[in-house]
Amino acid sequence: MKIKLRKALALLVTLTLAASATACSKPSTQTKDSEVSSVSEDQASDAAEEVKEIKEPVEISYATFMVGAHASAAAEKEVIDAFNQEYEGKIKVVIEELPSDDAYVNKMKTLAASKSLPDVVMGKNGIRELAIANGQAVDILPFLTADADWSAYVGEGAIDYNKTDDGKLYSIANQQQLIGYFYNKDMFEKTGITPAKTWDEFMSNNEKLKAAGFTPLALMTGENAWTTNLWLAAMIGTDGETGKEFMNTTYPDTYNNTSVVNGLTMLQKCLQDYTTPDAIGAIYANAANNFLQENTAIIANGPWMCPDFSDVTKAKEGLQDRVGVALYPNNGIIAQYEVGYVLCTNGKSQEEQDAALEFLKFKTNKFAQGVFLEKAGALPLTPNVPISDEYKAANPIVADLIKLSGEAEYSFGNIDNNAYSSVVAEFSIRYPELAFNDITAEDMATSLTKAAELNK
């Protein structure tokens, strides 16, 4: 493209000089002068038009952790490839790939401190709040309101979930979360147990699995302690109306309550007796691998993990036929929207703002939601992105989860979305101490509260 541009400019210069020379010399006849003048003007006009039309694509920046072995890596690549194809020559997405959630969050927080976040980021673990605080984040509600098609596929639920107290919208997701837990049906059958209806039964099931020679739980304390904190959220969120209210509170100021302490007490036992030796310090990949390789009987996670069950490069052959899904004890389910993507173009040129908005729309539109459903098991935001009967037949675990969600008595959020980022970071520090009896459940609740107070 640059070579073509230089040729066009060179032609313009040449024709301009030729026209100038013609004007200064005396023509031999009137006819020749007219012909030369006419041809020169036409060629010059064509060359000028070519220069006007040739433009470099607008570059925008985007960072992602959905790469490599990540459960959503294939979906992420397909959506970005489709965007690049549709906007070829107009918009170029410069992508930075980061190898894990933890690496992503740390890098984005560093960039936020210098007001240099990419044009579009995932706002998880406090990144959205940092983008708002540093002035990079853009209120996208007016754009959604002005685009009826986009708004219909995003839906009021996702919009309302992420609105700030002053009615602004700084992030939007491309999927909703329904999270129960997966279990190995063969291990359960050999042990003589079924998914627990109460938390006492859950702890009893763990003991029976251990006695039968199986490791019950795929837990982790590294990164954001994802699989472990899903259990804690469920333990709190099903502890009556008080616990449910707490787990539906965004950014709670204190964790010094009975529901949290009871949950941490159960988890202390689980970390000590019912999980793998590598759980302390483990990252998500370790916990997922332990379940996929049938080293553990149970993992708490969302439907995006389902494609991994049939991927023989990740899982034991035929695992998908041995996996069931269940509600948490006391009929609980994590049901909420993700924080989603943030548009960080405030202060950029209008071209960059427009280009980044197009990318944000594409990442959250009907096509992207469909790809993330098919490739990553992520549930769409609204019924306007339908889940076909064919998909449900081919993905019975996801279909079972959707059905179970309608039977849940308790519905609540997860810690990763609801807690301050300082609190999420505190979990990875305190869980090992809890597991080794260096602190009590009450001590840990106090530490979490102190971490929350850092945000006041």
N, C-alpha and C positions, 0 to 999 in steps of 0.2 A: 504493500500500500504506500509506503514512504517513497519507494522508487518511482511509482506511478505519479505521485505528487510532484516529485522533483522534475520529471519529464514534462509535466503539464506547465510547471512554472518556467522551465527552460524554453518551452515553445512560446509562451507569452512574451518572454524577454526578447527572443529572436524575432518574433513578428513585430514587436514594438520597434525594435531597431530597424527592421526592414521597412516598416511604414515611414519611419523618420527619414531614412535614406531616400525613399521614393519621393517624399515631399520636398527634399532639398535638391534633387536632380531634375533636369528638364526632360520631360517625356518626349519621345519621338513623334507620337501621335496621340490624339485625344482618346481614341479607342483603347490603346494599350494602357493608358493611365487609368481609365475607368475600370478595366479588367483587373489590374493589379490591386487597385484600391479596394474593389469589391471582395476579392478573394482574401485579402489580408484581414479585412474586418470580420468576415465570417469565421475564419480560422481562429482569430483572436477571441471572438465571442465564445466559440466552442471550448477553447482552452480555459477561458475564464470560468465558464460554467462548470468544467471538470474540477477546477481548483476549489470552487465553491462547494461542490457536492462531496468531495473527498474529506472525511474527518476521521480522526482517530477515535476509537470507542472510548466512552467515559469509563474510567477505572474506579471500582469501588472495592473496599476491603471487607473480608469476612473471615472469622476464625471458627474452627469446629473441633470438637473432641470425638465426633462420630466417624472414626477412621479405624483401620486395622481390624481387630477382632471385635469391635463394638457391635452390639446387637443391631444398631440402626445404620451401620456403615454403608450397607448396600443401598438402602433407601436414600440416604443422604447423597450418595454419588449419583444415583439416577435422577434425582430432582435437580441437582446442580448441573449435570450434563444436559438435561432438557432445557434449562434456562439458558445455558451458553449457546445451545443450538438455536433457540428461538430469537435470542438477542445478539447473534453473531454480527460483529461489525458496529454494534451500537453500544453495548455495555460489556465490560470485561470484569469478571469477579476475580480478584486476587485473593487466594485462599491460603490461610495459615493453618496447618494441621498440627494439633497437639495430641500427644499420645494417651491422655487419660483425663477424666473429669478433674482430678486434683491439679494436674499440670495446667489445664485450661483455666480453672478458677484463679490459681495463683498468678498466671500471666495476665489475665484480664484485670485483676485487682492492681497489679503493678502499672498497667497501661492507664487505668482510670486515674491513678494518682497524678499522672502527667497530662491528663486530658487528651490521651491519644488512643482511645478505644477504637477498634475497627468500626466501619460504617454500620454494620449489622452484627449484633452479638446475642448470644443466649444469656438471659438475665438472671440465671440461677445463682443461688448462694450469695445474694447481696450485690451482684454485679449491676442489676437494674438500679438499685438504690444509689450506688456509687455514680452511675451515669447520670442520674437525675441531679445528684448533689454537685457534680462537676460541670453541669450545664450542657452536656453533650446530648442527652436524651431528648427526643421530640415527642410531643403529644400527638399520637396517631389517630385519636378519635375523630377529628374532623375529616380525615381521609377516608376512614371507614364509613362515616355518615354520608359522604359524597359518592360512595361506590356501593350501590345496592347489591350487586352480585357478590362482591367480596364480603360484604357484611352478612349476607345470607348464609354463606359457607362458614363464617367464623361463629356467628350466633350470639345471642344475648348473654348466654351463660358464661362463655369465655370472656366476653367484654366486661360484664359486671364483676366477674371474679377478680380481674386485674386492675379495676379502676381504683384510683387513689381517693382519699377522703374529699379532695376538692373537685372530684369528677373528671379528672384527666386520665388518659390511658397511655402508659409508657411501654407496654409490652403486650404481645399477643401470641398465643400458642398455636400449634397445628395439630394438637391431639388432646384428648382428655384421658385422665388416669382412672382406671378401675384396677385396684391391686388387692388380690387375696394372697394365697400361697399355693405353691406347687408341691406335690408329694409323689413319691415313688410307690405305685400301687402294688408292685410285687413285694416290696419290703413291708408294706403295711399288711398285706395278706399273710405273709409268712410269720409276721409278729402277732397276727390276730387282732389288729386294731382298725378303727375307722377314724376319719377326721374328727377331732375333738369338738364337742359342743360347749364345753366350759373350759376355763383356764386350769382348773384342778385336773381335769381329764387330759388336757394338753401336756401338763408336766408328768402325768402318769404315763402317757404315750411315749414321751421321751425316755423314761426309765425302762419301759418295756422294749423299745427299740434297741437301747444300749445293751440290755440283758440278752437280746437275740443276736448280738454281734454286729449291729448296725450303728453308725454314727448318725444321730438324729438331724442336727441342724447345720446348714451352711451359713455360718456367721462371719463377720469381718469387723475390725475396729479401725482400719486405715481409711484414708480418703474421708468421705462423709459418713462412714459407718452405715452405708445404705441398707443392706439386708438386715442388719441388727436393729437399726432404727425403725424399720417398718414394723418389726415385732413390738418395739416399745410403743409406737404410735397406736397399734392395735390394742395393746394391753391397757393403755390410758383411755383410748377412745371408746372402749366398750365397758368402762367402769362407771356405769350409770350415766345420768344426765350431766353430772358434774364433769366427769372425764370426757364425755362427748363434747361438751361446750369448750373445754380446754383445748382439745385437738381440732376444734374449728375456729380457734382464735389465732389471728395473724400477729406474730411478734409478741408473744406473752412476756411480761416483765419478770415473772417469778415462776420457778419450778418447785418451790417448796410447798408441795401439796401431797395429799395421801395417794392420789392416783399415780403421780409420777414416781413416788417412792416405792409403791407396791410393784409397779412395772420394772423399775431398776432392780428391785430385790429378786424378781423372777429371772431377769436377764443375767444377774450375777451367777445364779445357779446354772443357767444355760451355758454361759461362757466357761464355767469351771468344769462342768460334767457332761455337756451334751453337744459339743461341737468338735471341730477338727483341731489338731495341735497347732496348725498355722493360722488359726482365726485371729489371734492377737497380732495386730499389725497388718493383717491381710487386706488386700484391695478387692474391688468387685470381681476382677478377673479370677482371683483365687477362689472366691466363694462360688461363683458361677461354675467354674471348672469342677469343683468338688461335687456339685449336684449333677452336672452333665456326664461326669465319669462314674456316677453312681457310688461315690465315696460317702455321700450323705443321703438321707431320706427325704429331707424337706428344705425348701428355700422360699423365702418371701420375695416376690418380685412381680412385675407387671407383664402383660401379654406380649410386649415386645420381645420377651425371651423365647416365646414359642417357636419361632423359626429355627432357633438353635437346637431344639430337641430332635429335629430330623436332619441336621447337618452333621454328617459322619466325620467331618474334619474337626468338630468340636465335641460331639457327644457319642456315647456308646451306640452302636448300631441298633435300631429299633426302639430307642428310648421313647420316642413320641407315643408309642403304644402303651408304655408303662407309666406315663405321667397323668396324674389327675390334678384337679384344681379345687380349692375349697375356700369358704369364708373363714375368717378368723373366729376363734371361740366367742361365744355370746352373740353369734350372727353379726359380725362386723365386717366392713369393707372400707378400704381407702378409696374415696371417690372425689376427685377434684380436677381442676385444670392446671396445667403447667404454667409457670411464670412466662415462658415463651421468649420471643425475640424482641430486641430493643433496637430502635432506629437511632443511631448516634451521629446524626449529621448536622446538628445545630451549629450554625456558623460556617458551614461549607457552602460551596458555590451551588447555584440553583440546579445546574446540570448534575452534580453529584447527589444532591438531595433527591432529585427526581429519579435518578438511576437506582439509588439505594431503596427507595420506596417501591419501585417495580420489583426488585429482588425480594423485599419483604412480602409483598403481595403474592409473589410466585411461591415462596416458601410456605405460605399459609392457605393457599387456594385449594379448590376442589381436587385438582390433579395431585398436588403434593400430599394432601391428606389421604388420597387413594393409594398412592405409592407407599406411604408409611404404614398404611393398613396391610397391604399385600406383602411388603417386604420386611416389615418390622413388627407387625402385630399391634400397631398403635391405633387406638380407637379414634374415629373421626369426632370432630367437635359437635356436629349436628346431624340429624337424620337426612339433611339435604345432601350429605355424602353417604349414600346407602351402603349397608353391608349386605351383600347378595346372599341368597340361599346357597349358591355354589361355594362361596367363600366359607360360610358356616359349616357346610358339609366337609370341606377340605381342611378346616381348622376347628375340629370339635372342642378343643380345650378352650379356645377363645369364646366359642358359642356357649359353652357351659358357664364360663365366667360371667358373660352378659346375662344369662338366665339367673344365675345365683345372685347377681347384684339386685335383682328385683325382690329377692327374699330377705335382704339384709335389714336387720333392726337398727343397727348403728352405722352411720355413714360419717366419715371424718377425713381430715387432711393428713398429710405426712409431715414429718419434722423438717425434711429438706426444704419444703416450700414455706412452712409456717414460721420457722425459727429465724432469728437473726443469724447472719453468717458467723458471727463470733461464737454463738452457741453451738452451731454445727461443728465448728473447728474444735470446740471444747470436748465434744464427745470422743473424738479420736485420742485426745490426751487422757481422759479420765477412765474410759472403758478398761484399758489394761490395768490401771490401779484398782478398779473395782474387781476385776477378775482375780487379781493376786491378793485380795483382802487388804490392800494398802489404804483403802477408804471404804466407808459404808455407803449404802444407797442414799442415806440422808446427806452425807458429805457431798456426794456427787450432785444431788439436787441443788445444794447451796452453791457449788462451783458453777453450775449452769446458770443460776440466777445472777451470780456476779458477772458472768460473761454477757448476759443480757443487759445488765446495768451499764456496760461500756457504751451502749448506744444512746444513753440519755443525754 
